[in-house]
């Protein structure tokens, strides 16, 4: 293995397509914190944070019901208006993937909710195995991901899909999609093994360590539910990520790398690091905690009881993009949302409360009957928040 990654200072950042699925509508603004957030609002905003850390059923069910309604009624690309057919397709897929993760995590924590969410998990899982869901991938590769499973390259976004199916399969060992789940894992394992640095392209010429983390998480979850053993491969992939893709100064994960050499093509980023920490929690607890500590202990900004996560490490300048959502005074929408899973992985209730207050302040949670929605998040944002706030911690 090569020496740990050393980045030039300051590292040049590049605008590029998104792989991670984000809370793009949540506006995290430190300027607003300074001018409008005082101690009074802190006592009124995010009051359900303790209920989430305590895994209280009623609180989780209120958001779970909203996400369940969304995916049961159907979420298509028409729900998104990014200006890019690729991103609209990613976000529609991501809504169903995150919905399965969140609803499954609630159900595993509260078995009495299994029957309540079984129809929504089944509906979302069906969408995830529907070839038409992946028009964005077929356009890039010239073939849909399920038509291309015999290939040794590409379609790294399938890690997101396989992880969701793995959670659904943990709930239902007779999952109708289990044969395709088996085939997906076989293809993803083969693709990791085919590259000396375990790099799988998301799109031609594009590779993202966070997406590789989703593949590792999917394989780890598969081993959990089937009794298979890919431990040696997962250990190798984890060590490559540590040595090649983690910035030794900040602990942040580099956002994109060269497909052939593994050299960084973008800066270390909080959004990808926080999401990767969640994915690695299914495959390598030690690496998951290392990445989680990087964002919670090294990347967190606190003010008046509210918390947000820096998108770029201290001393590195960079703007926002489709991955991060808005970046204001250095803090990132997506990193802040994804980092709630990191706080749970570390059992850091104080960090979780601060991040939850920020999401609640700008996400605009509204209760209607027994259902709660974050109005600023839309179907994708609500599904992401559900998955991150119910992340399983050992």
C-alpha positions in Angstrom: 0.0 0.0 0.0 1.1 3.5 -0.7 1.8 6.1 2.0 -1.3 7.9 3.4 -2.8 10.5 1.2 -1.2 13.9 1.4 -3.1 16.8 0.0 -1.8 20.1 -1.3 -2.8 23.1 0.8 -5.1 24.6 -0.1 -6.6 21.7 -2.1 -8.3 22.8 -5.3 -12.0 21.9 -5.4 -14.0 21.0 -8.5 -17.6 21.2 -9.3 -18.8 17.7 -10.4 -21.8 15.4 -10.5 -23.4 14.2 -7.3 -23.4 10.6 -6.0 -24.6 11.1 -2.5 -28.3 11.7 -1.9 -28.8 14.9 0.0 -31.0 17.1 2.1 -30.7 19.9 -0.5 -33.6 22.0 0.7 -32.4 22.4 4.3 -30.7 25.7 4.6 -28.0 25.7 7.3 -26.8 29.2 7.7 -24.4 30.2 10.4 -25.2 33.8 9.6 -28.8 33.2 10.6 -27.5 31.6 13.8 -25.6 34.7 14.7 -28.5 37.1 13.9 -31.6 35.2 14.7 -31.0 32.3 17.0 -31.0 33.1 20.7 -31.4 31.0 23.7 -35.2 31.1 23.7 -35.6 29.4 20.3 -33.1 26.7 21.4 -35.6 25.7 24.1 -38.4 25.4 21.6 -36.6 23.9 18.5 -35.8 20.2 18.2 -37.5 19.2 21.4 -37.9 15.6 20.1 -34.1 15.0 19.9 -34.0 13.1 23.2 -36.9 10.9 21.9 -34.8 10.0 18.9 -31.8 9.1 20.9 -34.0 7.0 23.2 -35.6 5.3 20.2 -39.0 6.2 21.3 -41.6 4.5 19.2 -44.1 7.3 18.8 -41.6 9.8 17.5 -40.1 7.4 15.0 -43.5 6.3 13.9 -44.6 9.9 13.2 -41.9 10.5 10.6 -41.9 6.8 9.5 -45.6 7.2 8.6 -44.8 10.2 6.4 -42.1 8.4 4.6 -44.3 5.3 4.2 -47.1 7.4 2.7 -44.6 8.9 0.2 -43.2 5.7 -1.2 -46.5 3.9 -1.1 -48.2 6.6 -3.2 -45.2 6.7 -5.5 -42.2 9.1 -5.9 -40.9 9.5 -9.4 -38.4 11.8 -11.2 -41.2 14.3 -11.6 -41.0 15.1 -7.9 -37.5 16.7 -8.5 -36.4 19.6 -10.5 -32.6 19.7 -10.4 -32.3 20.6 -14.1 -30.5 17.3 -14.7 -32.2 14.0 -15.7 -29.4 12.1 -14.0 -29.8 13.9 -10.7 -33.6 13.6 -10.8 -33.2 9.9 -11.4 -30.7 9.5 -8.6 -32.9 11.3 -6.2 -36.0 9.2 -7.0 -33.9 6.1 -6.5 -32.4 7.6 -3.3 -35.8 8.3 -1.9 -36.8 4.7 -2.1 -33.4 3.4 -0.9 -33.4 5.7 2.1 -37.0 4.9 2.9 -36.3 1.2 3.0 -33.3 1.8 5.3 -35.2 4.0 7.7 -38.4 2.0 7.8 -36.4 -1.2 8.2 -34.3 0.2 11.0 -37.5 1.4 12.9 -39.1 -2.1 12.4 -36.0 -3.9 13.6 -35.9 -1.7 16.7 -39.7 -2.0 17.3 -40.9 -5.3 16.0 -44.5 -4.3 16.6 -44.2 -1.9 13.6 -43.1 -4.6 11.1 -46.6 -5.2 9.8 -47.2 -1.4 9.7 -44.3 -0.8 7.4 -44.1 -4.0 5.5 -46.2 -2.7 2.5 -44.1 0.5 2.2 -40.8 -1.5 2.3 -42.2 -3.9 -0.3 -43.3 -1.1 -2.5 -40.0 0.7 -2.3 -38.1 -2.5 -2.9 -40.0 -3.2 -6.0 -39.1 0.2 -7.4 -35.4 -0.4 -6.6 -35.4 -3.5 -8.8 -37.4 -2.0 -11.6 -35.2 -1.4 -14.7 -37.0 1.8 -15.5 -35.7 3.3 -12.3 -32.2 3.3 -13.7 -32.7 5.3 -17.0 -30.0 7.6 -15.7 -27.5 4.7 -15.4 -28.5 3.2 -18.7 -27.9 6.5 -20.4 -24.4 6.7 -18.9 -23.3 3.2 -19.5 -25.3 2.2 -22.6 -27.0 -0.6 -20.6 -29.1 -0.8 -17.4 -27.4 -2.1 -14.3 -29.3 -5.4 -14.2 -28.5 -6.0 -17.9 -24.9 -5.5 -17.1 -24.4 -7.7 -14.1 -21.9 -10.0 -15.9 -19.6 -7.1 -16.4 -16.6 -6.5 -14.1 -17.0 -2.7 -14.0 -19.3 0.1 -13.3 -22.7 1.0 -11.7 -21.3 1.6 -8.2 -24.6 3.2 -7.2 -25.9 -0.4 -6.9 -24.2 -0.4 -3.5 -27.0 1.8 -2.3 -29.6 -0.5 -3.7 -28.0 -3.7 -2.4 -27.8 -2.3 1.1 -31.5 -1.4 1.1 -32.4 -4.9 -0.1 -30.2 -6.3 2.7 -32.1 -4.4 5.4 -35.4 -5.5 3.8 -34.1 -9.1 3.7 -33.2 -8.9 7.4 -36.8 -8.2 8.1 -38.1 -10.8 5.7 -35.7 -13.7 4.8 -38.1 -14.7 2.1 -37.9 -11.3 0.4 -39.2 -11.6 -3.2 -36.1 -9.7 -4.5 -33.6 -12.0 -2.7 -32.4 -13.7 -5.9 -31.6 -10.4 -7.4 -30.0 -9.3 -4.2 -27.7 -12.4 -4.4 -26.8 -11.5 -7.9 -26.1 -7.8 -7.1 -23.7 -8.8 -4.2 -21.9 -11.3 -6.4 -21.4 -8.7 -9.1 -20.3 -6.0 -6.6 -17.8 -8.4 -5.0 -16.4 -9.3 -8.4 -16.0 -5.7 -9.3 -14.2 -4.8 -6.1 -11.8 -7.8 -6.6 -11.1 -6.9 -10.2 -9.4 -3.6 -9.4 -6.1 -3.4 -7.4 -7.5 -0.5 -5.3 -11.1 -1.9 -5.1 -12.4 1.0 -7.1 -15.7 0.6 -8.9 -16.9 3.4 -11.2 -20.2 5.0 -10.6 -20.3 6.4 -14.1 -17.6 6.0 -16.8 -14.5 7.7 -15.6 -16.0 8.7 -12.2 -15.3 7.0 -8.9 -16.4 8.1 -5.4 -15.1 6.6 -2.1 -18.5 7.2 -0.5 -20.1 5.0 -3.2 -17.4 2.4 -2.5 -18.4 2.6 1.1 -22.0 1.8 0.2 -20.8 -1.3 -1.6 -18.8 -2.4 1.4 -21.8 -1.8 3.6 -24.1 -3.8 1.3 -21.7 -6.7 1.4 -21.4 -6.5 5.2 -25.1 -6.5 5.6 -25.4 -9.4 3.2 -23.0 -11.4 5.3 -25.2 -10.5 8.4 -28.4 -11.9 6.8 -27.1 -14.8 4.8 -24.1 -16.1 6.9 -21.7 -15.5 4.0 -18.2 -14.4 4.8 -16.5 -11.6 2.8 -14.5 -10.5 5.8 -11.1 -10.6 4.1 -12.4 -8.5 1.2 -14.0 -6.0 3.5 -10.9 -5.6 5.6 -8.9 -5.0 2.4 -11.3 -2.3 1.2 -11.3 -0.7 4.6 -7.6 -0.5 4.7 -7.4 0.9 1.2 -9.8 3.6 2.2 -7.8 4.5 5.3 -4.5 4.6 3.5 -5.5 6.1 0.2 -8.8 8.0 0.5 -8.8 9.5 4.0 -7.1 12.9 4.5 -4.6 12.3 7.4 -4.9 15.9 8.6 -8.7 16.1 9.0 -9.8 12.5 8.9 -12.3 13.5 6.1 -12.8 11.2 3.2 -11.8 12.5 -0.3 -14.9 13.0 -2.4 -13.7 11.6 -5.7 -10.7 9.7 -7.0 -9.0 8.8 -10.3 -10.4 5.6 -11.5 -7.1 4.1 -12.5 -4.7 5.4 -9.9 -6.9 6.3 -6.9 -5.3 9.8 -6.7 -7.8 12.4 -5.4 -9.7 14.4 -7.8 -11.6 16.5 -5.3 -11.0 17.7 -1.7 -11.9 15.9 1.5 -15.6 16.6 2.1 -17.9 16.4 5.1 -20.9 15.3 3.1 -19.3 12.2 1.7 -17.5 11.4 4.9 -20.6 11.5 7.1 -22.6 9.3 4.7 -19.7 6.9 4.3 -19.5 6.6 8.1 -23.1 5.4 8.0 -22.4 2.9 5.2 -19.2 1.5 6.9 -21.2 0.8 10.1 -22.6 -2.2 8.3 -19.2 -3.5 7.4 -16.4 -2.2 9.6 -17.3 -0.6 12.9 -13.8 0.7 13.5 -13.6 2.6 10.2 -17.2 3.9 10.7 -16.2 5.3 14.0 -13.1 6.9 12.7 -15.0 8.7 10.0 -17.8 9.6 12.4 -15.3 11.2 14.8 -13.8 13.2 12.0 -17.1 15.0 11.3 -18.5 15.1 14.9 -15.3 16.0 16.8 -13.3 17.7 14.0 -15.9 19.1 11.7 -18.6 20.4 14.0 -19.4 24.0 14.6 -21.6 24.8 17.6 -23.4 28.1 18.4 -26.0 28.7 21.0 -27.0 25.0 21.2 -27.2 24.5 17.5 -24.7 22.4 15.5 -23.6 22.1 11.9 -20.8 20.3 10.1 -18.1 21.9 7.9 -18.1 20.7 4.3 -14.4 21.4 4.0 -11.7 20.9 6.6 -10.3 23.9 8.4 -7.9 25.8 6.2 -9.4 24.4 2.9 -11.6 26.8 0.9 -14.5 25.5 -1.2 -18.0 26.3 -2.2 -21.2 24.2 -2.2 -22.4 21.9 -5.0 -25.0 19.3 -5.6 -23.4 17.0 -3.1 -23.2 19.4 -0.2 -26.2 21.5 -0.7 -25.8 25.2 0.3 -22.5 25.9 2.1 -22.7 29.1 4.2 -19.7 30.2 6.3 -18.3 26.8 5.6 -21.1 24.6 7.0 -22.9 22.1 4.8 -26.5 21.1 4.5 -25.8 17.5 3.6 -23.0 17.0 6.0 -25.1 18.3 8.8 -28.0 15.9 8.0 -25.9 12.8 7.4 -23.8 13.5 10.6 -26.8 12.7 12.8 -26.0 9.0 12.0 -22.4 9.7 13.0 -23.6 11.0 16.3 -25.7 7.9 16.9 -22.8 5.7 15.9 -20.6 7.4 18.6 -23.4 7.5 21.2 -22.8 11.3 21.3 -26.2 12.5 22.4 -25.0 16.1 22.8 -23.9 16.2 19.2 -27.1 14.6 18.0 -29.2 17.1 19.9 -27.4 20.1 18.4 -27.6 18.7 14.8 -31.3 17.8 15.3 -32.0 21.3 16.5 -30.5 22.7 13.3 -32.5 20.3 11.1 -35.7 21.1 13.0 -35.1 24.9 12.8 -34.6 24.9 9.0 -36.4 21.7 8.0 -39.8 23.1 9.4 -41.3 19.9 11.0 -45.1 20.0 10.9 -47.3 17.5 12.7 -50.6 16.5 11.1 -52.5 14.0 13.1 -50.0 11.3 14.0 -47.7 12.1 11.1 -44.7 14.5 11.1 -43.0 15.8 7.9 -40.1 18.2 7.5 -41.6 20.5 4.9 -38.3 21.8 3.6 -37.0 18.3 2.9 -39.5 16.9 0.4 -39.8 13.1 0.1 -36.0 12.6 -0.3 -35.1 14.8 2.7 -37.6 13.1 4.9 -36.4 9.6 3.9 -32.8 10.6 4.5 -33.6 12.1 7.9 -35.5 9.0 8.9 -32.5 6.7 7.9 -29.9 8.9 9.6 -31.9 9.5 12.9 -32.6 5.7 13.2 -29.0 4.5 12.4 -28.1 1.5 14.4 -25.3 1.8 16.9 -23.7 -1.2 18.5 
